[in-house]
Amino acid sequence: MSINIRLFASLREQIGESELSIEANKADNVREVWTIISNDSPMQANTLCSINMEYVNSDHKVKDGDEVAFFPPVTGG
């Protein structure tokens, strides 16, 4: 029973891993997943989050088997 987590670009560097997993019963929503993997560091307000390849907000519920991904904000020019 786990939630798989993927991190991209600067967030991967910040956490020091590109892929992690946590027990499903440890987190209720995406924000709690971030809190666990980041050792209580606050998530930047403009961080993009997805569950199973669909963008969600940080209050979205997570469940066993979900893949949660975190992306730093992207700008273009």
N, C-alpha and C positions, 0 to 999 in steps of 0.2 A: 504494500500500500504506500505509494509515493507520488510525489509531484515532481516532474522533471523541469529543470530551469535552464534556460539558455540566455547568455549575456553577449552583447555585441559591442564592438568598438571600445570607446573609453570606459564603458561600464564593465566590460570584461577586464580591462586593465585595473580598474578600481577594486574589483572583487578578487582578482587574481586567478580566475577560472573562467572557462567558456561554457562549461556545462556542470551542473550540480543536481542533486536531488535531495528532497527532504521528505520526512514522513507526512502523509496526507493529514493526519490529525493535529499537526503542529500549527497550521495556518488556516484561517477562515476565508481570507480574501487576498488579492494580489498585493496590497500594501503590507500585509503581515508577512507574506513570502519575502518581500524586499527587506523588511526589518530583520528577519532571521538570517538571511544570507549576507547582509551588510553589517552585522554586529551593531544594530540600532542606529546606523547612519540614516539621516532623513533622505527620502527620495526627492529628487528635484521635481518641481511641479510640472515641468514640460517633458518628463520621461515618457516615452511611448511604451505601452504594455500590451501584450497579446496573450490570449489563451487559445491553444489549439489553432494557431494561425489566424485568429480574428482579433482585431484591436478591441480593447476593453478599457474601462476606467479602473483606477486603482481600488475601488470598492467592490469590484466584481468578485463574486464567490469562486473559490477553487474547490476541486474535488479530486479524489483519487484517480490517477491516470492522466491528469491534465499536463500539458506542456505549457509552461509560463515563460514568456520571453520578454526581455527588457532591452529597449533601444534608446540610445541617447537622442536628443532632439537633432533634427536635420535642418540645415539651412541651405539655400541655394542662391545662385546669383546669375 
